[in-house]
Amino acid sequence: MFPTTILPLLPIHPAMLLVLLPTVGPGTRQETPLARTATNLLLQDLQIQLGTAIHVLKVDEGSHPAVVHAFDGRGVPAFVLLRDGAELWRQQGLPEGQPMAALLLQKLQEATPTAAPAAED
């Protein structure tokens, strides 16, 4: 016999925020080590604010050029909010500023379908 309880469906994967960063190292798009440290601290703070709802992932153009170019419509730095591989929202620049976490969570909530009410017998 199979159980008759139906479990609610949960997203397979949490949402992700891909933060597309310019190449670090020799070349025209180089960031200074101090700027990179500030970026890392900014993203760590953002991850704390987002909790487990959205995973923040840094994607460096030098290490993963194909990924950056696949999402790069206007240049780097930029960030893209994704859930289950679908783009929900994107913005040029870095995800900085106090209201950014709230804005990202709002964009995620807006893209989340609401559950239909259970049918009554």
Secondary structure, 3 states (H helix, E strand, C coil): CCCCCCCCCCCCCCEEEEEEECCCCCCCCCCCHHHHHHHHHHHHHHHHHHCCCEEEEEEECCCCHHHHHHHCCCCCCEEEEEECCEEEEEEECCCCCCCHHHHHHHHHHHHCCCCCCCCCC
